Amino acid sequence: MLNTRTLSTVILATALIVGCESVPQRSETDDREATRVARTHMQTGEYLPAAQEYLRLAGISQGDAALAYRLDAASAFVLAKRPDAAVQILNGIRGQQLSRNLQIRRNLVRAQLA
């Protein structure tokens, strides 16, 4: 028979394990499917709807993924001849820590604006 202390430890450990839900990770396939609509708009020259879709994706994403979608939106806004919207996005990510890849992408959008 288990003593009270051991039983309490087992119950507590079980409760902790059951209570811990892992955050689902998006697979690369999910990412490709999520961006399919925006990429289709970009390929057909519909830059404003593409920018709006990228902003929607940024709103439901986190971390670097959200920043990448925002940079994609900024690039699409430049192509849609809406540099004001692109600048607003760039200003919104100013001061945030960016990975090297995102720094390069931000610089490319800035170059598009020049």
C-alpha positions as CSV (number, residue, x, y, z in Angstrom):
1,M,0.0,0.0,0.0
2,L,1.3,3.5,-0.9
3,N,1.9,5.8,2.0
4,T,0.2,9.2,2.0
5,R,3.2,11.2,0.9
6,T,3.9,8.9,-2.1
7,L,0.3,9.0,-3.1
8,S,0.2,12.8,-2.9
9,T,3.3,13.0,-5.0
10,V,1.9,10.7,-7.7
11,I,-1.4,12.7,-7.8
12,L,0.4,16.0,-8.0
13,A,2.7,14.8,-10.8
14,T,-0.3,13.4,-12.7
15,A,-2.2,16.6,-12.4
16,L,0.8,18.6,-13.6
17,I,1.3,16.3,-16.6
18,V,-2.3,16.4,-17.5
19,G,-2.5,20.1,-17.1
20,C,0.5,20.8,-19.4
21,E,-0.7,21.1,-22.9
22,S,2.0,21.5,-25.5
23,V,1.7,24.3,-28.0
24,P,0.9,22.9,-31.4
25,Q,3.7,23.6,-33.8
26,R,2.7,24.6,-37.3
27,S,4.3,22.4,-39.9
28,E,5.9,23.7,-43.1
29,T,2.9,22.3,-45.0
30,D,0.5,24.4,-42.8
31,D,2.6,27.5,-43.5
32,R,2.6,26.9,-47.2
33,E,-1.2,26.4,-47.2
34,A,-1.7,29.5,-45.0
35,T,0.3,31.7,-47.4
36,R,-1.2,30.2,-50.6
37,V,-3.9,32.8,-50.9
38,A,-1.4,35.7,-50.4
39,R,1.1,34.2,-52.8
40,T,-1.6,33.7,-55.4
41,H,-2.6,37.3,-55.1
42,M,1.1,38.3,-55.5
43,Q,1.5,36.2,-58.6
44,T,-1.5,37.7,-60.3
45,G,-0.5,41.3,-59.5
46,E,-3.2,41.8,-56.9
47,Y,-0.9,43.4,-54.4
48,L,-3.4,45.1,-52.1
49,P,-5.3,41.9,-51.3
50,A,-2.0,40.1,-50.8
51,A,-0.9,42.7,-48.3
52,Q,-4.2,42.4,-46.5
53,E,-3.8,38.6,-46.3
54,Y,-0.3,38.9,-45.1
55,L,-1.5,41.2,-42.3
56,R,-4.2,38.8,-41.4
57,L,-1.6,36.0,-41.1
58,A,0.6,38.2,-39.0
59,G,-2.3,38.8,-36.7
60,I,-2.7,35.1,-36.0
61,S,1.0,34.3,-35.9
62,Q,3.7,34.9,-33.2
63,G,7.3,35.8,-33.0
64,D,9.5,35.7,-36.2
65,A,6.6,34.3,-38.3
66,A,4.4,37.3,-37.5
67,L,7.3,39.7,-38.3
68,A,8.0,37.9,-41.6
69,Y,4.3,38.2,-42.6
70,R,4.4,41.9,-41.7
71,L,7.4,42.4,-43.9
72,D,5.7,40.5,-46.7
73,A,2.7,42.8,-46.3
74,A,5.0,45.9,-46.4
75,S,6.6,44.6,-49.6
76,A,3.1,44.0,-51.2
77,F,2.0,47.5,-50.1
78,V,5.0,49.0,-52.0
79,L,4.0,47.1,-55.1
80,A,0.4,48.2,-54.6
81,K,1.7,51.8,-54.7
82,R,0.9,52.3,-51.0
83,P,4.3,53.3,-49.6
84,D,2.6,55.0,-46.7
85,A,1.2,51.6,-45.5
86,A,4.6,50.0,-46.0
87,V,6.4,52.8,-44.0
88,Q,3.8,52.4,-41.2
89,I,4.6,48.6,-41.0
90,L,8.3,49.3,-40.9
91,N,7.9,51.9,-38.2
92,G,5.8,49.4,-36.2
93,I,8.7,46.9,-36.1
94,R,11.4,49.5,-35.4
95,G,13.4,48.6,-32.3
96,Q,12.3,45.0,-32.2
97,Q,15.0,42.3,-32.2
98,L,15.2,40.8,-35.7
99,S,17.0,37.7,-36.8
100,R,19.6,38.2,-39.5
101,N,17.2,36.9,-42.1
102,L,14.4,39.4,-41.0
103,Q,17.0,42.3,-41.0
104,I,17.8,41.5,-44.6
105,R,14.1,41.3,-45.5
106,R,13.5,44.6,-43.8
107,N,16.4,46.2,-45.7
108,L,15.0,44.9,-49.0
109,V,11.6,46.5,-48.3
110,R,13.4,49.8,-47.5
111,A,15.2,49.5,-50.8
112,Q,11.9,49.0,-52.5
113,L,10.7,52.3,-51.0
114,A,13.8,54.2,-52.2
